[in-house]
C-alpha cells in the first residue's frame, strides 16, 4: 500500500458527509489585473493553463484522486493521477460586460452549487473574463478532503509569484505513474483494519472519558465560564435544511482599521472578525424580527497542523471552538469584549481536548458507518430542531505582499468554506496586503440576500472603531 495513501480522519469524514445538498468543497474568488503581465503573455486563460501545467508537480491536491474501499469498510485512498486533463479542470468563463461584483458573485455561486466529479482529482479553476476595467477573476473550487485553510495558503503560494515575471519552475524529477491499488488489496486492507477496531475504539473511548472529566472539573472552578455546549445554539432562520443552490457575498474591510480596534481594545484580529459576523447577523435578523433571545453560536475551525504533518498523517489537521457571538448585546464594545471572553474560554477547553482526539474519533468512522448515520440525521431533521451551531466563521492570514498569477496582479481574494444542515451560512476571511477579504456562502432559501450582509461589514467595523478608538 506504499504507492497510495489512506485518507485519514476528517479528510474521509468530509467525503462521507457529502450529499447533493451538503457539499464539502472550499473555494475562492480572486480578482486579477492582467495589464501587469509582461509583453507576450498569452490571454489569461491560456496563461493560467501554462502555469498549472508547468507547476503541477508542486500542486499535490491537484494530482490526487480517490480509490474507494469496497463496501466502505475503511476510509478511501488517495492515488496519483498519471493522466490529468488540465483542460477539464481549468474552465473559461465570461460575464456580460461590464461585469461587476454582483455578476461575479452570481457566477461564483453557480460554481459552488455543483459537486465535484469524484472520478477525477477534486478541483476546478474558472478563469472569468468580462469584469469592468478589463479585470479577470479566478473562481476556484477544491474539495475540503484534500485541503484545509493552511494548505490553501500553501497551494496559492505555489501558483503565485512575487513579481509579474513568473519564476522559473524546475521540472519534476520523476514522471507520475498510476498508483491505484487493486480492489482485492483495498478490501483486504479494510478487513485487516476492521479486526483492530475494538482495541482502537476502547482506547479512544477511555481518552475521551478522561477529557470529559477534565473539562467538567475546569468548568466547576470558581469564576470559570464554559463555552457554548453542542446542541444548545438557539433556533434561527439560519438553521433550515439546505437545498442545492448557493448564494455568494463578497465583502472587504481595511486592515488598518482592524488594527486600530485591536490596539485600542486588546482584541485579536480573529475577535474582530467574529464581531463583524455577529454585528451583521444581529442587524439582519433584528430588522426581520427574527433575532433569537439567546446568543448565536459560531463554529470556529482551528488549525493544529505541525511542521511534521504530511499527507500520511492527514490533510485536515483541525480542531474547533464553539463561540458565543453575543448577539443579544446591543453595545458594540461590550459585544466585542463578550466575544473575546468566549474565545478565551473556548481555547482553554480546546487545550484540554488536545489536537489528536477529534482525529482519532473520526478515524474510527469509515464510510460504511458515517454515511448511513449522516443520512439518518438528515431524514429526521435533527440539526434543524437542535442545531450544533448557527454559523461557521473562519479566518486565516494571507500574504502581506502583492502577489501575481501568470503576470496578473492579484487585487482581492475572497475565500469560501462549506455550509451544512442547521447552519446555512459560512463567513470566511483572509488578509491580503492592506485589507481583509470576506467570502460569504449561504443557502439561497436560508439567506437569499447574503450580499446585503457582505455590504454591511465595513459599516459594522466603522461603528466599532468610533466606540473603541
Residue pairs with C-beta under 8 A, 6 or more apart in sequence:
1 77
1 181
1 185
1 189
3 79
3 179
3 181
4 67
4 77
4 78
4 79
4 80
4 179
4 180
4 181
5 77
5 78
5 311
5 312
6 74
6 75
6 76
6 77
6 78
6 189
7 15
7 66
7 75
7 76
7 77
7 78
7 145
7 314
8 75
8 313
8 314
8 359
8 363
9 314
9 316
9 358
9 359
9 360
9 362
9 363
10 314
10 316
10 318
10 358
10 359
10 362
11 75
11 145
11 146
11 314
11 315
11 316
12 75
12 76
12 145
12 362
12 363
12 366
12 367
12 370
13 362
13 365
13 370
14 24
14 143
14 144
14 145
14 316
15 24
15 66
15 76
15 143
15 145
15 367
16 72
16 365
16 366
16 367
16 370
16 371
16 374
17 24
17 370
17 374
17 420
18 24
18 115
19 374
19 375
19 378
20 115
20 244
21 241
21 242
21 243
21 244
21 421
22 242
22 378
22 418
22 419
22 420
22 421
23 112
23 113
23 115
23 418
24 143
24 144
24 145
24 418
25 112
25 115
25 116
25 122
25 141
25 142
25 143
25 144
25 418
26 141
26 142
26 143
26 144
26 147
26 152
26 415
26 416
26 417
26 418
27 108
27 111
27 112
27 139
27 140
27 141
27 142
27 415
27 416
27 439
27 441
28 138
28 139
28 140
28 152
28 413
28 414
28 415
28 416
28 439
29 104
29 105
29 108
29 137
29 138
29 139
29 140
29 248
29 250
29 412
29 413
29 414
29 416
29 439
30 137
30 138
30 139
30 140
30 405
30 410
30 412
30 413
30 414
31 104
31 131
31 135
31 136
31 137
31 410
31 411
31 412
31 413
32 44
32 135
32 136
32 137
32 138
32 405
32 408
32 409
32 410
32 411
33 133
33 135
33 136
33 408
33 409
33 411
34 41
34 44
34 47
34 134
34 135
34 136
34 407
34 408
35 134
35 408
36 164
36 404
36 407
36 408
36 409
37 47
37 164
37 406
37 407
37 408
38 164
38 165
38 407
41 47
41 406
41 407
42 50
44 127
44 129
44 136
44 406
44 408
45 90
45 92
45 127
45 129
47 406
47 407
47 408
48 90
48 125
48 127
48 138
48 405
48 406
49 86
49 87
49 90
50 406
51 159
51 166
51 405
51 406
52 59
52 62
52 86
52 89
52 90
52 125
52 159
53 86
54 169
55 158
55 159
55 169
56 62
56 63
56 84
56 86
57 63
57 171
57 172
57 176
58 158
58 169
59 155
59 158
59 159
60 311
61 121
61 122
61 123
61 142
61 146
61 147
61 151
61 155
61 315
62 84
62 89
62 121
62 123
63 80
63 81
63 84
63 121
63 176
64 78
64 79
64 80
64 81
64 121
64 122
64 146
65 78
65 79
65 81
65 118
65 119
65 120
65 121
65 122
66 76
66 77
66 78
66 79
66 118
66 122
67 76
67 77
67 78
67 79
67 180
67 181
67 186
68 76
68 186
68 367
69 75
69 76
69 77
69 186
69 187
69 189
69 190
69 366
69 367
70 183
70 186
70 187
70 190
71 187
71 190
71 368
72 366
72 367
72 368
72 371
73 187
73 190
73 191
73 194
73 366
73 368
74 186
74 189
74 190
74 193
74 194
74 366
75 363
75 366
75 367
76 367
77 181
77 186
78 146
78 311
79 178
79 179
79 180
79 181
80 176
80 177
80 178
80 179
81 120
81 121
81 176
81 178
82 175
82 176
82 177
82 178
83 178
84 120
84 121
85 120
88 120
89 120
89 121
89 123
89 124
89 125
90 124
90 125
90 127
91 124
91 125
91 126
91 127
92 126
92 127
92 129
93 107
93 126
93 127
93 128
93 129
93 139
94 128
94 129
94 130
95 103
95 104
95 107
95 128
95 129
95 130
95 131
96 103
96 130
97 130
97 132
98 130
98 131
98 132
98 133
99 128
99 130
99 131
99 132
100 131
100 132
101 250
102 451
104 128
104 131
104 137
104 250
105 247
105 248
105 249
105 250
105 451
106 248
107 126
107 128
107 137
107 139
108 139
108 248
108 416
109 245
109 246
109 247
109 248
109 444
111 124
111 126
111 139
111 141
112 141
112 246
112 248
112 416
112 441
113 244
113 245
113 246
116 122
116 123
116 124
116 141
116 142
116 143
121 146
122 142
122 143
122 145
122 146
123 140
123 141
123 142
123 143
123 146
124 140
124 141
124 142
125 138
125 139
125 140
125 141
126 138
126 139
126 140
127 136
127 137
127 138
128 136
128 137
128 138
128 139
129 136
131 137
135 411
136 408
138 405
142 152
142 155
144 316
144 417
144 418
145 315
145 316
146 315
147 155
147 315
148 301
148 303
148 305
148 315
148 316
148 317
148 318
149 301
149 303
149 394
149 396
149 415
150 303
150 305
150 317
150 396
151 315
152 396
152 415
153 396
153 397
153 398
156 398
156 399
156 403
157 399
159 405
160 399
160 403
160 404
160 405
160 410
161 167
161 403
161 404
161 405
162 401
162 402
162 403
162 404
163 404
164 404
164 407
164 408
164 409
165 407
166 404
166 406
166 407
190 366
197 364
200 360
200 363
200 364
201 364
204 357
204 360
204 361
204 364
207 357
207 360
208 357
208 361
211 352
211 353
211 354
211 357
214 352
215 349
215 352
215 353
218 224
218 348
218 349
218 352
219 226
224 345
225 341
225 342
225 345
226 345
226 349
227 321
227 322
227 323
227 324
227 342
227 345
227 346
227 349
228 295
228 297
228 322
228 323
228 324
228 342
228 389
229 322
230 322
230 388
230 389
231 386
231 387
231 388
232 297
233 239
233 294
233 296
233 297
233 322
233 387
233 388
233 389
233 390
234 292
234 293
234 294
234 295
234 296
234 297
234 387
234 390
235 292
235 384
235 385
235 387
236 285
236 290
236 292
236 296
236 387
236 390
237 285
237 288
237 290
237 446
237 447
238 281
238 296
238 387
238 390
238 391
238 423
238 424
238 425
238 446
238 447
239 383
239 384
239 387
239 390
239 422
239 423
239 424
240 384
240 424
240 443
240 445
240 446
241 378
241 381
241 384
241 421
241 422
242 419
242 420
242 421
242 424
242 443
242 446
243 443
243 444
243 445
245 443
245 444
245 445
246 419
246 441
246 442
246 443
246 444
247 441
247 442
247 443
247 444
247 447
247 448
247 449
247 450
247 451
248 416
248 439
248 440
248 441
248 442
248 450
248 451
249 438
249 439
249 440
249 442
249 450
249 451
249 452
249 453
249 454
249 455
250 414
250 437
250 438
250 439
250 440
250 451
250 454
251 414
251 437
251 438
251 439
251 440
251 453
251 454
251 455
251 457
251 458
252 412
252 414
252 435
252 436
252 437
252 438
252 457
252 458
253 276
253 435
253 436
253 438
253 457
253 458
253 461
254 434
254 435
254 436
254 458
254 461
255 431
255 433
255 434
255 435
255 436
256 434
257 461
257 462
257 465
258 269
258 272
258 436
258 461
259 269
260 465
260 469
261 267
261 272
261 336
261 461
261 464
261 465
261 468
261 469
262 268
262 269
262 271
262 272
264 468
264 469
265 333
265 336
265 337
265 340
265 468
266 340
267 275
267 336
267 339
267 340
268 340
268 343
269 395
269 431
269 436
270 300
270 343
270 395
271 336
271 339
271 340
271 343
272 336
272 461
272 464
273 393
273 395
273 427
273 429
273 436
274 298
274 300
274 323
274 325
274 339
274 343
274 393
275 332
275 335
275 336
275 339
275 460
275 464
276 438
276 457
276 460
276 461
277 298
277 325
277 391
277 393
277 427
278 296
278 298
278 325
278 326
278 327
278 335
278 339
279 332
279 335
279 456
279 460
279 463
279 464
280 453
280 456
280 457
280 460
281 296
281 325
281 327
281 391
281 425
281 453
282 291
282 325
282 327
283 456
283 460
284 452
284 453
284 456
285 291
285 292
285 327
291 327
292 327
293 328
294 328
295 324
295 325
295 326
295 327
295 328
295 329
296 324
296 325
296 327
296 390
296 391
297 322
297 323
297 324
297 325
297 387
297 389
297 390
297 391
298 322
298 323
298 324
298 325
298 389
298 390
298 391
298 392
298 393
299 320
299 321
299 322
299 388
299 389
299 391
299 392
299 393
299 423
300 320
300 321
300 322
300 323
300 343
300 346
300 392
300 393
300 394
301 318
301 319
301 320
301 392
301 394
301 417
302 318
302 319
302 320
302 321
302 350
303 317
303 318
303 319
303 396
304 317
304 318
304 319
304 355
305 317
306 317
309 317
314 359
317 355
317 359
318 358
319 350
319 353
319 355
319 358
320 350
320 358
321 343
321 346
321 347
321 349
321 350
322 346
322 389
323 339
323 342
323 343
323 346
323 393
324 338
324 339
324 342
325 339
325 390
325 391
326 334
326 335
326 338
326 339
326 342
327 335
329 335
329 338
331 467
332 460
332 463
332 464
332 467
332 468
333 464
333 467
333 468
336 464
336 468
365 373
377 383
377 421
378 421
383 420
383 421
383 422
383 423
384 421
384 422
387 422
387 423
388 422
388 423
389 422
389 423
390 423
390 425
391 423
391 425
391 426
391 427
392 417
392 418
392 419
392 420
392 423
392 425
392 426
392 427
392 428
393 426
393 427
393 428
394 415
394 417
394 426
394 427
394 428
394 429
395 428
395 429
395 430
395 436
396 415
396 429
396 430
397 430
397 431
398 413
398 430
398 431
398 432
399 432
399 433
400 431
400 433
401 433
402 409
402 410
402 433
403 409
403 410
403 432
404 410
410 432
412 432
412 435
412 437
413 430
413 432
413 437
414 430
414 437
414 438
414 439
415 428
415 429
415 430
415 437
415 439
416 426
416 428
416 439
416 441
417 426
417 428
417 439
417 441
418 426
418 441
419 425
419 426
419 441
419 442
419 443
424 442
424 443
424 445
424 446
424 447
425 440
425 441
425 442
425 443
425 446
425 447
425 450
425 453
426 440
426 441
426 442
427 438
427 439
427 440
428 438
428 439
428 441
429 436
429 437
429 438
429 439
430 436
430 437
431 437
438 454
438 457
440 450
440 451
440 453
440 454
441 450
442 448
442 450
447 453
